Amino acid sequence: MKQENAKILSNTREAPGYYRICLGCGPDYAKAHPGQFVSLRFQEGISPLLRRPFSIHRLIYEHGKVTGIEILYKTIGAFTHKLSHAASGEQLDLLGPLGHGFTVSPKYAKNALVAGGIGVAPFVFLADRLAEEKIPVSHSTVFIGGRSSADILCKSVFQSLGMDLQTATEDGTEGEKGMVTQALTRWLKDHQPDMIYACGPTPMLRAVANIAQGENIPCEISVETIMACGFGVCLGCVVQTTDGLKYRHACKDGPVFDAKTIIL
């Protein structure tokens, strides 16, 4: 973990309400794991006061070395709306990499990656890492769900990696009409993945965890919660667990957890 002044390399609109910002960073990010996050704040002023957490979307390489990170974000509140107007050359206060990420292992060679909306953000990094570890990404399937086609992001990235892609929208404007968990349930009738990774809204995570448990498939979920400090001091991100400790910190022990250990 390191705090640094990060120069904005670019900040572009990807879809209505969605942006991708690229930040310069130090070499420590070469050791980052998919599912880890960073915490950002503006250098000028005190509003918004608290830092905001963002998944690491992708690493930026130059001459074989990590020189920056990408963050995919959705404009929801005051912080992200202000962030969407930040210009190249400006600097942000960057803290990271933080948290516990997804498990990447050769024993998990066939996977299902289930994303709800902006929950797709950490999965590009995960797909990149699978490829780096010589785990055939073409054996994995990505499920992306959203309210409409505007919420279905990163399709071309996964397709370029040779991954099977399934989409679902509540209004039927992209892929199957309905919830992404419906597509997952139907797919599981003919497939047996080694691992299910999930990131998105809590109701979706709860549904995916229940599906995985019913099918006896290992499942890791990335929880969404408020993370003010990012390293377990403020106690604002505790999640209830089923193991020996009643509560754990999402920022330090997570945000990725074994689905069996978390009460959603």
C-alpha positions in Angstrom: 0.0 0.0 0.0 1.3 3.4 -1.0 -0.1 6.9 -1.0 1.0 9.1 -3.9 0.1 11.9 -6.2 -1.2 10.3 -9.4 -1.3 12.2 -12.7 -4.4 11.8 -14.8 -3.4 10.4 -18.1 -6.9 10.4 -19.6 -10.5 10.5 -18.6 -12.9 9.4 -21.2 -16.7 8.7 -21.5 -17.3 5.0 -22.2 -21.1 5.0 -22.2 -23.8 7.3 -20.9 -22.9 7.7 -17.2 -19.8 5.6 -17.4 -16.2 6.8 -17.6 -12.7 5.3 -17.7 -9.9 7.2 -16.1 -6.2 6.3 -16.5 -3.8 7.3 -13.7 0.0 7.1 -13.5 1.3 5.1 -10.6 4.4 3.7 -9.0 5.9 0.2 -9.5 4.1 -1.3 -6.5 1.1 -1.9 -8.7 3.0 -4.6 -10.6 2.2 -6.7 -7.5 -1.6 -5.9 -7.5 -4.1 -8.7 -7.7 -7.4 -8.7 -9.6 -10.2 -7.7 -7.2 -8.0 -5.3 -5.2 -9.0 -1.6 -5.2 -7.6 1.9 -4.8 -8.9 4.8 -2.8 -9.1 8.3 -4.3 -9.6 11.8 -3.1 -9.2 15.2 -4.7 -6.1 17.2 -3.7 -7.9 20.6 -3.6 -10.7 21.4 -1.3 -12.5 19.3 1.3 -15.6 18.4 -0.6 -16.2 15.6 -1.0 -14.4 15.0 2.3 -14.0 11.2 2.3 -12.0 9.0 0.0 -13.9 6.8 -2.5 -12.9 3.2 -3.4 -12.6 2.0 -7.0 -11.7 -1.5 -8.3 -8.5 -1.7 -10.4 -9.9 -2.2 -13.9 -6.6 -2.8 -15.7 -2.9 -2.3 -15.4 -1.1 0.0 -17.9 2.2 -1.3 -19.2 5.0 0.6 -20.9 8.1 -1.3 -22.1 7.1 -4.3 -20.0 6.7 -2.3 -16.8 3.5 -1.2 -15.0 3.3 2.6 -15.2 -0.4 3.2 -14.5 -3.8 1.8 -13.8 -7.3 2.1 -15.3 -10.4 2.7 -13.3 -13.9 2.2 -14.8 -16.5 4.1 -12.9 -20.1 5.2 -12.9 -21.3 8.7 -12.1 -23.6 8.2 -9.1 -22.9 10.9 -6.5 -21.0 14.1 -6.0 -17.5 12.5 -6.0 -17.9 10.6 -9.3 -19.6 13.6 -11.0 -16.7 15.8 -10.1 -14.3 13.0 -11.1 -15.9 12.9 -14.6 -14.8 16.5 -15.2 -11.2 16.0 -14.1 -8.8 16.7 -16.9 -5.6 15.1 -18.1 -2.6 16.5 -16.3 -4.4 17.1 -13.1 -3.5 15.0 -10.0 -5.4 12.9 -7.6 -4.4 11.5 -4.2 -4.1 7.8 -4.8 -3.9 5.1 -2.1 -3.4 1.5 -3.0 -3.4 -1.2 -3.9 -5.8 -2.2 -1.1 -7.7 -5.3 0.0 -7.8 -8.9 -0.8 -8.5 -10.0 -4.4 -9.7 -13.0 -6.4 -8.0 -16.4 -6.2 -6.2 -17.1 -9.5 -5.0 -20.7 -9.7 -4.5 -23.4 -12.4 -7.0 -25.6 -10.5 -9.6 -23.0 -11.5 -9.3 -23.3 -15.3 -12.9 -23.2 -16.3 -14.7 -20.2 -14.7 -17.9 -18.2 -14.8 -17.5 -14.4 -14.3 -20.8 -12.8 -13.3 -21.0 -9.0 -13.3 -23.9 -6.7 -12.6 -23.4 -3.2 -14.2 -20.3 -1.5 -13.0 -19.4 -4.8 -11.2 -17.7 -5.7 -14.5 -14.8 -3.3 -13.6 -12.5 -5.8 -11.8 -13.1 -8.6 -14.3 -11.0 -7.2 -17.1 -8.0 -7.2 -14.7 -9.0 -10.8 -13.8 -9.2 -11.9 -17.4 -5.8 -10.3 -18.1 -4.3 -12.1 -15.1 -5.8 -15.5 -16.2 -4.1 -15.1 -19.5 -0.8 -14.1 -18.0 -0.9 -17.2 -15.8 -1.4 -19.3 -18.9 -4.9 -20.3 -17.8 -6.9 -20.5 -21.0 -9.4 -17.7 -20.9 -11.4 -19.2 -23.8 -12.5 -21.9 -21.2 -14.3 -19.2 -19.2 -17.6 -17.5 -19.7 -18.5 -13.9 -18.8 -22.0 -13.0 -17.8 -22.8 -9.2 -17.8 -26.2 -7.9 -16.7 -27.7 -4.5 -16.4 -31.0 -2.5 -16.6 -30.4 -1.7 -20.3 -27.9 -1.9 -23.1 -26.1 1.2 -21.7 -25.1 -0.8 -18.6 -23.4 -3.6 -20.7 -19.7 -2.7 -20.7 -16.4 -4.1 -21.9 -17.8 -6.6 -24.3 -15.1 -6.1 -26.9 -12.4 -6.6 -24.4 -13.6 -10.1 -23.3 -14.4 -11.0 -26.9 -10.9 -10.0 -28.0 -9.5 -12.4 -25.3 -11.6 -15.2 -26.8 -14.0 -15.5 -23.9 -17.6 -16.6 -24.3 -19.9 -13.7 -23.5 -23.5 -13.8 -22.3 -25.5 -10.7 -21.6 -28.9 -9.9 -20.0 -30.8 -6.7 -19.5 -34.0 -6.1 -17.6 -35.6 -4.2 -20.5 -34.4 -6.6 -23.2 -32.4 -4.1 -25.1 -29.2 -6.2 -25.0 -29.0 -10.0 -24.9 -31.5 -12.0 -22.9 -34.4 -10.2 -21.3 -34.3 -10.7 -17.5 -31.7 -11.0 -14.8 -28.2 -12.2 -15.4 -28.6 -14.9 -12.8 -31.3 -16.5 -15.0 -28.7 -16.8 -17.8 -26.2 -18.3 -15.3 -28.7 -20.8 -14.0 -29.6 -22.0 -17.5 -25.9 -22.2 -18.5 -25.1 -24.3 -15.5 -27.4 -27.0 -16.7 -24.8 -27.9 -19.4 -21.6 -26.6 -17.8 -19.6 -27.3 -14.6 -17.2 -24.4 -13.9 -14.3 -24.8 -11.4 -15.1 -21.4 -9.9 -17.7 -18.7 -10.0 -16.5 -15.1 -9.6 -19.1 -12.4 -9.0 -19.2 -8.7 -8.5 -22.2 -6.4 -8.5 -25.2 -5.3 -6.4 -25.9 -7.2 -3.2 -29.1 -8.8 -4.4 -27.3 -10.2 -7.4 -24.4 -11.5 -5.2 -26.9 -13.1 -2.9 -28.5 -14.9 -5.8 -25.2 -16.0 -7.3 -24.0 -17.3 -3.9 -27.2 -19.3 -3.5 -26.9 -20.8 -7.0 -23.2 -21.7 -6.4 -24.0 -23.4 -3.1 -26.9 -25.3 -4.7 -24.6 -26.6 -7.4 -21.7 -27.2 -5.0 -19.4 -24.9 -7.0 -16.7 -22.7 -5.3 -17.7 -19.0 -5.5 -15.9 -15.8 -4.7 -17.8 -12.5 -4.5 -16.6 -8.9 -4.3 -18.9 -7.0 -2.0 -20.0 -3.4 -2.4 -19.9 -1.3 0.8 -18.7 2.0 2.1 -15.0 2.1 2.6 -13.8 5.4 3.9 -10.3 4.7 5.1 -9.4 1.7 3.0 -7.3 -0.2 5.6 -9.6 -1.2 8.5 -9.4 1.7 10.9 -12.7 3.6 10.5 -14.8 0.4 10.9 -17.3 1.7 8.4 -17.1 -1.4 6.1 -17.7 -4.3 8.4 -19.6 -7.3 6.9 -21.2 -10.2 8.9 -19.5 -13.6 8.5 -20.3 -17.2 9.2 -16.9 -18.2 10.5 -15.1 -17.7 13.8 -15.1 -13.9 13.6 -18.6 -12.4 13.6 -17.5 -9.4 11.5 -14.7 -8.7 9.1 -13.5 -5.6 7.3 -14.5 -5.5 3.6 -11.6 -3.1 2.9 -8.9 -5.3 4.5 -10.2 -8.9 4.6 -12.1 -8.3 1.3 -13.6 -6.9 -0.8 -13.4 -10.5 -2.2 -14.7 -13.2 0.1 -15.5 -16.9 -0.2 -19.3 -16.7 -0.7 -19.9 -19.3 2.0 -18.3 -17.1 4.7 -20.4 -13.9 4.1 -24.0 -13.1 5.2 -25.4 -10.9 2.5 
